[in-house]
Amino acid sequence: MKTSRRHCGIKDIAKNSLLSLQTLPILEIKDGEAKPYNKWTKKELYEQAKNVGIEGRSKMKKKELILPLRNN
């Protein structure tokens, strides 16, 4: 049995979810895989935390920003 797969891009994901393009992370995608949070800069993590409304982000270190972003 052959299954068909439809390619879903970031715009499709945003359109079909409660997220908007502004709240989606800016991802570096290589070979179909997104760049993991531990490879992001602190500035990128901070901006994403700001986009999703994580409180206390201004006082967090890079490692402290990753956990709430993963759980969000």
Beta strands, then each sheet from edge to edge (+ up, - down):
strand 1: 29-30
strand 2: 33-34
sheet 1: 1+ 2-
end
